[in-house]
Amino acid sequence: MTETADEQGALPPTTREQRWRMILGQEAEASCGALPKPLQGIDQALAALYEPDGTGGLGRRGGRGASSPNVARWLGDIRRYFPSSVVQVMQRDALQRLDLTQMLLEKEMLEQVQPDVHLVASLIGLSQVIPAETKETARMVVRQVVDDLLRQLEEPMRSAVSGALDRARRNRRPRLAEIDWHRTIRTNLRNWQPELRTVVPQELIGYGRKARKPQREVVLCIDQSGSMAASVVYSSIFGAVMASLPAVSTKLVVFDTEVVDMSEQLDDPVDLLFGVQLGGGTDIHRAVTYCQSLIREPHNAILVLISDLYEGGVEDRLLARARELLEAGVQFIVLLALSDEGTPSYDHALAARLAALGVPSFACTPDAFPGLMAAAIRRDDINQWAGGQGLLTTR
């Protein structure tokens, strides 16, 4: 534990008494003393797994229904607090000590559980330790949730983005084959000529000419920390839908302290999700720098950073990079969460500093995300759009 604190620079050195207190649990507080606040998160992660009451909120029958978000959060916490060798041991202990083993290994049990985004997040977080013979069952559950989400979200996303692109490239001087007759007639109804029983169009409105190249570049940059688990799932779905639209060049990048470009896997969200490693540290500046390298036409680019903004790197470097992107003409948007879990926990100070630069920062629900992308494609004022949707933006 001392090693992890030194590596991350976020926790103070521990004393011998504090280490024994965390090893022995709550009952040792009288003899070892209370833990300082920075160490309480580590203690809660240990207690959730090893203390009889499961005080961290997982419980002995965790992993189902409402407890699923706690599992995903716990998986992110242990990766943040402990080195990878210890994380592997704790994950295996969780599979054995909690009822997660039953849920993950028995097809009959999985069929009784209502699959949802949180369950998917838990399965993805445990994907590295799920036995090979049960991975197909896990993939079956993830596939079911992904297919359900695609049915709900694909058409709104496709319609919103396609409509925004059509309006952005509306053709006012169309050739005959490009005339949008329905829109042209509606626009020219005031020119109805009763004696001729026809409309004399004074303004022709056409479909946008088919582009030879994508009209917008969209880069989704997604934080892999455990608290962002549901956001990773929704982002993968939306990324896959946008990638299927020829008029949009879509890239998807996930990051912790490392950056991984998952763009080539956007054709199958399930494969993409099983390639994600939930948890770990965070280096937002490094990820944003990589995303900047993917952008070919800044004035046609939309960069959506999905992160709680707990930066493990240097904040000032991130802010300088954000300023550089904005000056180049990139639409830079920060989503503090892409989920329906309510108000997220995030770094308010960094969000405010980004907002002061002109980077809109707010949490977004999955239902609102298609509208957000449409507004960005139309180059609307995103803060004004978010306010109209009742989404609270950072000032």
Salt bridges, closest charged atoms under 4 A:
GLU29 OE1 - ARG21 NH2 3.54
ASP43 OD1 - ARG21 NH1 3.00
ASP77 OD1 - ARG80 NH2 2.78
ASP99 OD2 - ARG61 NH1 3.00
ASP148 OD1 - ARG151 NH2 2.14
GLU154 OE2 - ARG158 NH2 3.05
ASP166 OD1 - ARG169 NH2 3.50
GLU178 OE2 - ARG175 NH1 3.10
GLU178 OE2 - ARG209 NE 3.15
ASP180 OD2 - ARG183 NH2 3.45
GLU203 OE2 - ARG172 NH1 2.47
GLU258 OE1 - ARG286 NH2 3.47
ASP268 OD1 - ARG143 NH2 3.17
ASP271 OD1 - ARG139 NH2 2.59
GLU297 OE2 - LYS213 NZ 2.84
GLU315 OE1 - ARG353 NH1 3.27
ASP316 OD1 - ARG353 NH2 2.92
GLU324 OE2 - ARG321 NH1 3.61
GLU341 OE2 - HIS118 ND1 3.01
ASP380 OD2 - ARG378 NH2 2.82
